[in-house]
Amino acid sequence: MCTAGTSADLRVAPFCIPFYHFKKRTTSFLVNDLLNTSALGELREILGDDLLDITTLFAEQVVVEADALQQQVIAQDLTEMAKHAHAMKGSCGNVGANALSVWAAALEKSAKAGDIAAAQSAVQALPALVDDTLAAMRQGGYLRA
């Protein structure tokens, strides 16, 4: 469980904000959970096996976006980084990838603020966060193995 408690901690773990709740319909969840399983369950009920097609596309795209973000950090291209982080925030939120969505929101904020040091620090955590998120999606049956 996350123990970060201040905005300065976001530079180390931007996806880890304890006690901050988001509301989606009637479901509340802590952002230190990797997935919003309630939302994914609703999507599974509505879409059936089509959800697996959607999450497969998501898994492919999130890896591409993560690679692009890593290259943008190297190039110190904050404008493109903010755009990619914004897109990632939305796509992750759409498939219930809580931690990645919150992480992307924090990166977008850092990029828009011109804080390259915070962006560099945040992007170091991205590969593991993507891997953990996709593994949790597979384990929950939300993504093909």
N, C-alpha and C positions, 0 to 999 in steps of 0.2 A: 504494500500500500504506500502511496505517496505521502511524504512528510513535508514537502515544500510548502512554504507559507507566505512568502513575500514575492512582490513582482520581480525582485532581483533574482529569485530562484528560477524564473522563467528562462533565464539565459542558460541554465544548466539543464532543466527539464521543462520545456515549454508546454508539454502535453500533460503536465501534472499540476492541477490546480484543485486542492482539496476544498471541500465544503461549498463549492460553487455549483449550483444546480442549474440545469437547462430544462426547459419545459417543451415537450413536443406532444401535442394533444393532451392526454391526461397522464402521460408517462414522465416520471422524473428520474434522473439518473446522475450519478457522480461521474465527472469527466475522467477520473483515474481508472475507470473501466475501459478496456480496449474497445468493446463493442456495445452497442445499444441492442441487446438481444430482443427487447420488446418490439422495437421497430422492425428488426429483421424477421421476427416471427410474424408480424402483421404483413410484411411484404411476401413472406412465404405463403401465407393463407390466400392472399390476393393473386399472386403471380404463379404459384405452384412451381413447377420445374423451370419456368422461365427465369426465376430468380437466379438460378445457377448460371444461366447464360449471361445475365447482367453482371453478376459478381466475377465471372471469369474475365469479362471485358474490363471491369474495374481493376482486377488484379494485374492485368497486362498494362493498363494505362498508368496505374499508380507507380509501377516500377519505372516506366518511361519518365514520368513527372519527377520522380526522385532523382534519377540520373540528370535530368535537365537542371534541377535545383542545385545539385552538387557542382555542375559545370558553371552555373551562374554565380555561385559563391566564389569559385576560383577566379572567374572573370570580374568579380565585384560588380556585376550588373544588377543593381538594386531594382531598377524599373521592371525588367523581365522577371526577376525573382518575385516581386510583389504580384505580378500578373499570374505567374504559375502557382504561387502559394494560394492566391484567391481561388483559382480554378480547382486546386486540390482540396481546399476547404469545403467547397460545395459538393464535389463528387464524393468525398469521404462522408460528409454528412448525409448524403442521399442514400448511402448503403449502410448506415449505422456504424461507421468506423469512427467512433467518438474521439479517441486519443489522437488519431491522425488529423481529424478535422480541427481540433483545438490547437494541435501543434502547428498546423498550416496557418491558422488565424494569428498565432503569435509571431510566426515568421513573416507573414504579410505586414503586420504592424511594425516589426523591426525594420523590414526593408523600406517601408514608406517613411519611417523616421530617419532613415539613412544610417542605421546602426549596423555596420558591417560586422563588427566584432560579435554582436549578439546573433546575427544571422549565421556566421561561421560556426559558432558554438552550437547553435540549434541544429544545423545540418549534419553535424557529427553524429547526432542521435538518430537521424532518419533511417539509415539502413536497418538497424535493429528494430525500430518501431514498425517499419513496413513488414519485416519478417514476422514479428510477433503478432501483428494484426492479421496478416494472411493466414498464419498458423491457427489463430483463434477462430477465424472464419471457417477454415477446413475442419477443425475439431468440432465446431458447432453444426456442421453440415450445411453451412451457408455458401461454401465454395467447394468445387470439385477437388478431390485429392490429387 
